[in-house]
Amino acid sequence: PLEKGQVRNEALRELRVELSKKHSAGELDGFTLYLYGVVLRKLDLLKEAVEIFVAATHALPLHWGSWLELCNLITNIEM
């Protein structure tokens, strides 16, 4: 298996730009917020990913994937 640092998905940056525009326009639902958070996490933009996963859990509280991603990103009790 390849190490995480050896694989680069160039499409992630394009997805981030498109999802960011839609997020600013308020066009993302709970599922697409989750997708946006995954893209941010894959790009190592962890602070932004946490904010988006929180928004995803507020938009769609029963989406378990958002909760799991959020749990993996919370590193201390203050968060």
Phi, psi and omega in degrees: 000145179281148175289157181302319183289344182274341183255125178237127177255102183293338181290340182298321180295320178294318177299319179300315181298313181295316180291327177297317178298315181292324178295317179298327180276356180074028185261004183261135174266187183301322181289317180286333172295320176300314179300317178299318178298320178296318178299314179297319179296318179296332177272006181062031173261072193291321181297316179293323179298319179300315180299319181289320178295325175296316178297322179295320179291329176288322181287325183217081187300336183267005177281101188296328180301320178297318179295318181295317178298318180297318179299323180289338183264344180280122187250344180212170186292331180292327179296000000 
